[in-house]
Amino acid sequence: MLGKSLKKIDTIVTNMEEWTLFIIVMAALLSLFANVVLRYGFNYTLAWSEELVRIVIIYSTFVGASVAVKQRAMIKIDAIVQIFPRLKSGLTFYSNILMLIFACMMVYYGYKMTHLQFLTNQKTIIMQIPLVVIYTIMPVMGVMVFIRTVQVIIQDFRTRHPK
């Protein structure tokens, strides 16, 4: 029962991550396309377009990190594993522990930065979006990267030690 519930939650979260990435990247592409057409066709520039793209890059980086951890698509150097295949499981575990530490740092420092933006009440220059909204992605995705890394560790453990 618990396994089915966790699998359903994982499916929902995965869909949310993937659709979020799709929607924000499409919004950035459409705004950039409109900006290019207006700039070269009508000699008019959308000032907010570049700011939106900057925000989308930030969001897609952090949401994409969570998706990459789940899909085991993080960038890694595997030269040692190719030379010494026996070390693969140990190095993978070590890499996952480092990812957990990194996720904790994302949560801690992301929270500190978000709290600072909350206290100073700063806004983006053109769109006037509170920076706290933009900075909130860091601790939230830090938690998600942590959860996804724990999922990967559990999957690795289950494949190495089947019941």
Secondary structure, DSSP 8 states (H G I E B T S, - for coil): -HHHHHHHHHHHHHHHHHHHHHHHHHHHHHHHHHHHHHHHHHS---HHHHHHHHHHHHHHHHHHHHHHHHTT------HHHHH-GGGHHHHHHHHHHHHHHHHHHHHHHHHHHHHHHHHHT-B-TTT--BHHHHHTHHHHHHHHHHHHHHHHHHHHHHHHS--
